[in-house]
Amino acid sequence: MFFLFYHVCVEIAIKNAIIAKKLHVVCDIIRIGERRLVVILKLSVENKSGEVAAEFCGNVIDTVLKHSYQEGDKLILNIGNEGFAEVQFDETLAKSVVYLANGSFEFRIPSESETCYHPKAFRGPEHKIFARALDDEESFAYRNIALNACDRPENARVFPHAEANFVTRGDSCFYARNAIDGVCENTSHGAYPYHSWAGGAREDLEFTIWFGAEAEVDKLVFFLRADFPHDTYWKSADITFSDGSVVKAEFCKTAEGQTVTFDKKKTTFVRFKNFKQISEPLSWAALTQVAVYGKYIKKELDTLEIRNASNSKDVKFYTTDRLREEFLITNLFTKDNIRMVYSHIDRIITAGLMPVFQELKLEAGKELAADFFLQRREMGCINIGGKGIITVDGTEYVMEPRDGIYIGMGNKEVTFKSVNPDEPAKFYMSSCPAHKSYPIVKIDISKAKKVPCGSVEDCNKRVINQYIHPEVMQSCQLSMGLTQLEPGSNWNTMPSHTHDRRMEVYLYLDMDEDNVVFHMMGEPSETRHIVIHNEEAVISPSWSIHSGVGTKAYSFIWAMCGENQEFDDMDHIQTKDLR
């Protein structure tokens, strides 16, 4: 049964293979238009001091490395950008298609004590190494997308990647990666080739296969460890997906593969939990191999949407659909993507960035005609998701939930990542033109200036947290903050107002799916409303009133830019005068 899984996987045809050469070129992608034609990948061998022992470049690397590995050595594969490659880092490992979320793969050479590898793996003075870039047809083909013989416990950003909440004695022969490496000898237990994932006699076991991006799957095949009578077996387990759905898997006592099929599901992981053993008391049970059949979903390129300014006289005649088309911003937070809207109203840019497995980089794009995003701009950002990290020109800023940051003009490289993909960060960004560079300021929510407003009687009791504000810090024209309504309050900014010198964008949040906000806009004599759901934003022109009422208490982030930063020059509208 050696390499059984590898041989039952859908084979990927090698098209137009190029014999590897030791080319001293920079790793790059050759493009014609938007079509990726050739990926020049680079594979290097480094010791623990960072010294390069060998280096190979090409579209295909198929070579013999003449080098005796030492403790701390690692192989580093770079494909220039996120994408897929077929790799085999030792002749004893199965060839595997891996997804490099950040375009690189650091593979630490296993030690002799890691008994989940062939005894000759990575030993001796010569090693067969293979790496090949894949085109889109191969990358997004239907196959076993769980196979990764090169998975390592520390490689959390190269996929597929297996994790478990418990490993028996922490022993390598029971690592989670063992269940996706393609080796399926399941009639015994222990060192290679009988390695498996084992978590001991526990009721709370969880085993997860991460894909690093969204995939569409419809079939799973399991090989239980069948070292009977040493082993017992699970009679069932719950298979969960990132959309929250669950499929029940039923097992039987056999060394053969067991298949579970289901309707196609889009997911970023497959997780096994609620394992139920056939025996009482609990005894030893384990997984030797798991295959997940499906395909990766090709992600659309990040785009910057352009919104033109609208005349107040024209807006009077807009239908509901047209009103939403012009002013509402939806789908701000999608996994590993940047959603960006450029409004010609004061040239504000509103963006949602949700890194899960990938690190997202802020790019200027042709629309800005700039060398980098902040060449002529400033920006503010508030994290409304899990813990994340923003890196500005090499300096990291840890962003806890509800933390904010101001980044001034002139900073060149800004990247965003999440600490835990199970609880990804959600960075909400506002940016506007700038004329002067001001220092970067991180503003924890505890450091934001808090301004209590409203009353219970008026159903608008709330706290305004001022982040980017003249009384907190300096900026050119951007102002930004978070307003939180107290339970039982529904209205914000009532009586309503206009401020003809500044426009405003609202992001509404902290709402469940059964509640909405009615955002009020339009001229005071021609009011309109837009129904807004959780984590949707609305562009509010300077001539429009700014107000809203929810079916339940909520929060919102406000961002303003325009002629000035004065907050006492609002033109208040008496409620009795609204039409």
CORMOJO-V515613 format. One record per residue. N is the residue number from 1. RES is the residue in three letters. SS is DSSP state (a for helix, b for strand, c for the rest). Layout:
# CORMOJO-V515613
N_RES_SS / N_RES_SS
This chain:
# CORMOJO-V515613
1_MET_c / 2_PHE_c / 3_PHE_c / 4_LEU_a / 5_PHE_a / 6_TYR_a / 7_HIS_a / 8_VAL_a / 9_CYS_c / 10_VAL_c / 11_GLU_c / 12_ILE_c / 13_ALA_c / 14_ILE_c / 15_LYS_c / 16_ASN_c / 17_ALA_c / 18_ILE_c / 19_ILE_c / 20_ALA_c / 21_LYS_b / 22_LYS_b / 23_LEU_c / 24_HIS_c / 25_VAL_c / 26_VAL_c / 27_CYS_c / 28_ASP_b / 29_ILE_b / 30_ILE_b / 31_ARG_b / 32_ILE_b / 33_GLY_c / 34_GLU_c / 35_ARG_b / 36_ARG_b / 37_LEU_b / 38_VAL_b / 39_VAL_b / 40_ILE_b / 41_LEU_b / 42_LYS_b / 43_LEU_b / 44_SER_b / 45_VAL_b / 46_GLU_b / 47_ASN_c / 48_LYS_c / 49_SER_c / 50_GLY_c / 51_GLU_c / 52_VAL_b / 53_ALA_b / 54_ALA_b / 55_GLU_b / 56_PHE_b / 57_CYS_b / 58_GLY_b / 59_ASN_c / 60_VAL_b / 61_ILE_b / 62_ASP_b / 63_THR_b / 64_VAL_b / 65_LEU_b / 66_LYS_b / 67_HIS_c / 68_SER_c / 69_TYR_c / 70_GLN_c / 71_GLU_c / 72_GLY_c / 73_ASP_c / 74_LYS_b / 75_LEU_b / 76_ILE_b / 77_LEU_b / 78_ASN_b / 79_ILE_c / 80_GLY_c / 81_ASN_c / 82_GLU_c / 83_GLY_b / 84_PHE_b / 85_ALA_b / 86_GLU_b / 87_VAL_b / 88_GLN_b / 89_PHE_c / 90_ASP_c / 91_GLU_c / 92_THR_c / 93_LEU_c / 94_ALA_c / 95_LYS_c / 96_SER_b / 97_VAL_b / 98_VAL_b / 99_TYR_b / 100_LEU_b / 101_ALA_c / 102_ASN_c / 103_GLY_c / 104_SER_b / 105_PHE_b / 106_GLU_b / 107_PHE_b / 108_ARG_b / 109_ILE_c / 110_PRO_c / 111_SER_c / 112_GLU_c / 113_SER_c / 114_GLU_c / 115_THR_c / 116_CYS_c / 117_TYR_c / 118_HIS_c / 119_PRO_c / 120_LYS_c / 121_ALA_c / 122_PHE_c / 123_ARG_c / 124_GLY_c / 125_PRO_c / 126_GLU_b / 127_HIS_b / 128_LYS_b / 129_ILE_b / 130_PHE_b / 131_ALA_b / 132_ARG_b / 133_ALA_b / 134_LEU_c / 135_ASP_c / 136_ASP_a / 137_GLU_a / 138_GLU_a / 139_SER_a / 140_PHE_c / 141_ALA_c / 142_TYR_c / 143_ARG_b / 144_ASN_b / 145_ILE_c / 146_ALA_c / 147_LEU_c / 148_ASN_c / 149_ALA_c / 150_CYS_c / 151_ASP_c / 152_ARG_c / 153_PRO_c / 154_GLU_c / 155_ASN_c / 156_ALA_c / 157_ARG_c / 158_VAL_b / 159_PHE_b / 160_PRO_c / 161_HIS_b / 162_ALA_b / 163_GLU_b / 164_ALA_b / 165_ASN_c / 166_PHE_c / 167_VAL_c / 168_THR_a / 169_ARG_a / 170_GLY_a / 171_ASP_c / 172_SER_a / 173_CYS_a / 174_PHE_a / 175_TYR_c / 176_ALA_a / 177_ARG_a / 178_ASN_a / 179_ALA_a / 180_ILE_a / 181_ASP_c / 182_GLY_c / 183_VAL_c / 184_CYS_c / 185_GLU_c / 186_ASN_c / 187_THR_c / 188_SER_c / 189_HIS_c / 190_GLY_c / 191_ALA_c / 192_TYR_c / 193_PRO_c / 194_TYR_c / 195_HIS_c / 196_SER_c / 197_TRP_b / 198_ALA_b / 199_GLY_c / 200_GLY_c / 201_ALA_c / 202_ARG_c / 203_GLU_c / 204_ASP_c / 205_LEU_c / 206_GLU_c / 207_PHE_b / 208_THR_b / 209_ILE_b / 210_TRP_b / 211_PHE_b / 212_GLY_b / 213_ALA_b / 214_GLU_b / 215_ALA_b / 216_GLU_b / 217_VAL_b / 218_ASP_b / 219_LYS_b / 220_LEU_b / 221_VAL_b / 222_PHE_b / 223_PHE_b / 224_LEU_b / 225_ARG_c / 226_ALA_c / 227_ASP_c / 228_PHE_c / 229_PRO_c / 230_HIS_c / 231_ASP_c / 232_THR_c / 233_TYR_c / 234_TRP_b / 235_LYS_b / 236_SER_b / 237_ALA_b / 238_ASP_b / 239_ILE_b / 240_THR_b / 241_PHE_b / 242_SER_c / 243_ASP_c / 244_GLY_c / 245_SER_c / 246_VAL_b / 247_VAL_b / 248_LYS_b / 249_ALA_b / 250_GLU_b / 251_PHE_c / 252_CYS_c / 253_LYS_c / 254_THR_c / 255_ALA_c / 256_GLU_c / 257_GLY_c / 258_GLN_b / 259_THR_b / 260_VAL_b / 261_THR_b / 262_PHE_b / 263_ASP_b / 264_LYS_b / 265_LYS_b / 266_LYS_b / 267_THR_b / 268_THR_b / 269_PHE_b / 270_VAL_b / 271_ARG_b / 272_PHE_b / 273_LYS_b / 274_ASN_b / 275_PHE_b / 276_LYS_b / 277_GLN_b / 278_ILE_c / 279_SER_c / 280_GLU_c / 281_PRO_c / 282_LEU_c / 283_SER_c / 284_TRP_c / 285_ALA_c / 286_ALA_b / 287_LEU_b / 288_THR_b / 289_GLN_b / 290_VAL_b / 291_ALA_b / 292_VAL_b / 293_TYR_b / 294_GLY_b / 295_LYS_b / 296_TYR_b / 297_ILE_c / 298_LYS_c / 299_LYS_c / 300_GLU_c / 301_LEU_c / 302_ASP_c / 303_THR_b / 304_LEU_b / 305_GLU_b / 306_ILE_b / 307_ARG_b / 308_ASN_c / 309_ALA_c / 310_SER_c / 311_ASN_c / 312_SER_a / 313_LYS_a / 314_ASP_a / 315_VAL_a / 316_LYS_c / 317_PHE_c / 318_TYR_c / 319_THR_c / 320_THR_a / 321_ASP_a / 322_ARG_a / 323_LEU_a / 324_ARG_a / 325_GLU_a / 326_GLU_a / 327_PHE_a / 328_LEU_b / 329_ILE_b / 330_THR_c / 331_ASN_c / 332_LEU_c / 333_PHE_c / 334_THR_c / 335_LYS_c / 336_ASP_c / 337_ASN_b / 338_ILE_b / 339_ARG_b / 340_MET_b / 341_VAL_b / 342_TYR_b / 343_SER_b / 344_HIS_c / 345_ILE_c / 346_ASP_c / 347_ARG_c / 348_ILE_c / 349_ILE_b / 350_THR_b / 351_ALA_b / 352_GLY_b / 353_LEU_b / 354_MET_b / 355_PRO_c / 356_VAL_c / 357_PHE_c / 358_GLN_c / 359_GLU_c / 360_LEU_b / 361_LYS_b / 362_LEU_c / 363_GLU_c / 364_ALA_c / 365_GLY_c / 366_LYS_c / 367_GLU_c / 368_LEU_c / 369_ALA_c / 370_ALA_c / 371_ASP_c / 372_PHE_c / 373_PHE_c / 374_LEU_c / 375_GLN_c / 376_ARG_c / 377_ARG_b / 378_GLU_b / 379_MET_b / 380_GLY_b / 381_CYS_b / 382_ILE_b / 383_ASN_b / 384_ILE_c / 385_GLY_c / 386_GLY_c / 387_LYS_c / 388_GLY_b / 389_ILE_b / 390_ILE_b / 391_THR_b / 392_VAL_b / 393_ASP_c / 394_GLY_c / 395_THR_b / 396_GLU_b / 397_TYR_b / 398_VAL_b / 399_MET_b / 400_GLU_c / 401_PRO_c / 402_ARG_c / 403_ASP_c / 404_GLY_b / 405_ILE_b / 406_TYR_b / 407_ILE_b / 408_GLY_c / 409_MET_c / 410_GLY_c / 411_ASN_c / 412_LYS_c / 413_GLU_c / 414_VAL_b / 415_THR_b / 416_PHE_b / 417_LYS_b / 418_SER_b / 419_VAL_c / 420_ASN_c / 421_PRO_a / 422_ASP_a / 423_GLU_a / 424_PRO_c / 425_ALA_c / 426_LYS_c / 427_PHE_b / 428_TYR_b / 429_MET_b / 430_SER_b / 431_SER_b / 432_CYS_b / 433_PRO_b / 434_ALA_c / 435_HIS_c / 436_LYS_c / 437_SER_c / 438_TYR_c / 439_PRO_c / 440_ILE_c / 441_VAL_b / 442_LYS_b / 443_ILE_b / 444_ASP_c / 445_ILE_a / 446_SER_a / 447_LYS_a / 448_ALA_c / 449_LYS_b / 450_LYS_b / 451_VAL_b / 452_PRO_b / 453_CYS_b / 454_GLY_c / 455_SER_c / 456_VAL_c / 457_GLU_c / 458_ASP_c / 459_CYS_c / 460_ASN_c / 461_LYS_c / 462_ARG_b / 463_VAL_b / 464_ILE_b / 465_ASN_b / 466_GLN_b / 467_TYR_b / 468_ILE_b / 469_HIS_c / 470_PRO_c / 471_GLU_c / 472_VAL_c / 473_MET_c / 474_GLN_c / 475_SER_c / 476_CYS_c / 477_GLN_c / 478_LEU_c / 479_SER_b / 480_MET_b / 481_GLY_b / 482_LEU_b / 483_THR_b / 484_GLN_b / 485_LEU_b / 486_GLU_c / 487_PRO_c / 488_GLY_c / 489_SER_c / 490_ASN_c / 491_TRP_b / 492_ASN_b / 493_THR_c / 494_MET_c / 495_PRO_c / 496_SER_c / 497_HIS_b / 498_THR_b / 499_HIS_c / 500_ASP_c / 501_ARG_c / 502_ARG_b / 503_MET_b / 504_GLU_b / 505_VAL_b / 506_TYR_b / 507_LEU_b / 508_TYR_b / 509_LEU_b / 510_ASP_c / 511_MET_c / 512_ASP_c / 513_GLU_c / 514_ASP_c / 515_ASN_c / 516_VAL_c / 517_VAL_b / 518_PHE_b / 519_HIS_b / 520_MET_b / 521_MET_b / 522_GLY_b / 523_GLU_b / 524_PRO_c / 525_SER_c / 526_GLU_b / 527_THR_b / 528_ARG_b / 529_HIS_b / 530_ILE_b / 531_VAL_b / 532_ILE_b / 533_HIS_c / 534_ASN_c / 535_GLU_c / 536_GLU_b / 537_ALA_b / 538_VAL_b / 539_ILE_b / 540_SER_b / 541_PRO_c / 542_SER_c / 543_TRP_c / 544_SER_c / 545_ILE_c / 546_HIS_c / 547_SER_b / 548_GLY_b / 549_VAL_b / 550_GLY_b / 551_THR_c / 552_LYS_c / 553_ALA_c / 554_TYR_c / 555_SER_b / 556_PHE_b / 557_ILE_b / 558_TRP_b / 559_ALA_b / 560_MET_b / 561_CYS_b / 562_GLY_b / 563_GLU_c / 564_ASN_c / 565_GLN_c / 566_GLU_c / 567_PHE_c / 568_ASP_c / 569_ASP_c / 570_MET_c / 571_ASP_b / 572_HIS_b / 573_ILE_c / 574_GLN_c / 575_THR_a / 576_LYS_a / 577_ASP_a / 578_LEU_c / 579_ARG_c
